[in-house]
Amino acid sequence: MGTISRYMMREFLKIFALTLLVFVFIYLTVDFFGRVDDFIEAEVSAKTALFYLLCKTPYVMVQMLPPATMIGVVVLLCLMKRHNEIIALKGCGLNVLSLIRPLIVTSFLLAAVLFLVSEVVVPLASSRGNELWRIDVRKRGPEHAYAGKHIWYKASNAIYWVELFDGKNQVMIAPSFYFFDGFFRLVKKIDAKTAVWNQHHWELKDGIVQELKGDGNYDLARFDRLVLDIPEPPEAFKKKEKKPEEMSYWHLKQFAERVRAEGYDATEYLVNVHLKIAFPFIVVIMVLMGTPVALASLKGGTPVAVSLGVVLCFAYLLVLGLCRSAGFAGILPPLLSAWLANGIFFFLGIHLMMGVER
């Protein structure tokens, strides 16, 4: 690595780190004052509140990394242009591509770091922070973390449907149990008003049993109380809802596959799976778009260039959000919804680069 490359990487990382720290500090400060009433009402200690902010820091750093990258590139190149360093380097035979090559290499390294932090640090810290907020501040029990509406559960030769599951009291509301033979023919269906866990079995109340007889007809019988012997305990119906930032790529992928196997719509999770890979490349795209913005002849100098760079950065995030929402709604395939913004702004960056004076 040459002297010029080391110089550019060092100066870029200085500006980038300072900008990132400022953004994270501002974000956490605003977030703290937005939640301070909740902390006071819950009588949370200052140590706990600071620990909550500390748990949020990795996630905030990941979210603030794109604008910090854009500002780092723009400010560095604007300062070099002001000090006539770029003209001097061009006079030595360097073109723009050779000039920004160290920044491109650094952006790929930052993208790898971003992915690793998102995989290892963010899930652990976010899970702990969300749990602290839910239990210590909101005073909610762990059972409130479970989704209990409209549950489909696929068992061996059986499918269960539960309109509402109360994890705290271990009660099913309006459950239906479908039992099949080896040819997936319905041999028994049980509908009940409630099902209560009684230590070792489910006790059904006020329901109907439909059972297939030898002549091919179904016999219908009502019951006030019925003991249902199935191997699934209440824990099988407690599905802990986690946010995407609380799961790594592989964890989220396995979760999406399990949700789809159980008969649920896994589109939202599949979109987030692909976003786990697509999002780190935003760092590279910020370098591609920031370079022509910094080297363009703009009235107003560095402040205008920084403002334009930030506008482009948030335009990217807006398009990414729209594509993500389109993926959730099923308008775009999950893979396309995750990568479309990257593709659009990558070619935009290339187009802008082509207009830069070599």
Secondary structure as UniProt FT lines:
FT   HELIX           3..41
FT   TURN            42..43
FT   HELIX           46..82
FT   TURN            83..84
FT   HELIX           85..91
FT   TURN            92..93
FT   HELIX           96..116
FT   HELIX           117..121
FT   HELIX           122..132
FT   HELIX           133..137
FT   HELIX           142..145
FT   STRAND          146..147
FT   STRAND          149..155
FT   TURN            156..157
FT   STRAND          158..166
FT   TURN            167..170
FT   STRAND          171..180
FT   TURN            182..183
FT   STRAND          186..197
FT   STRAND          202..212
FT   TURN            214..215
FT   STRAND          218..228
FT   HELIX           234..237
FT   STRAND          239..240
FT   HELIX           244..246
FT   HELIX           249..261
FT   TURN            262..263
FT   HELIX           267..278
FT   HELIX           279..281
FT   HELIX           282..295
FT   TURN            299..300
FT   HELIX           302..328
FT   TURN            329..330
FT   HELIX           334..354
//
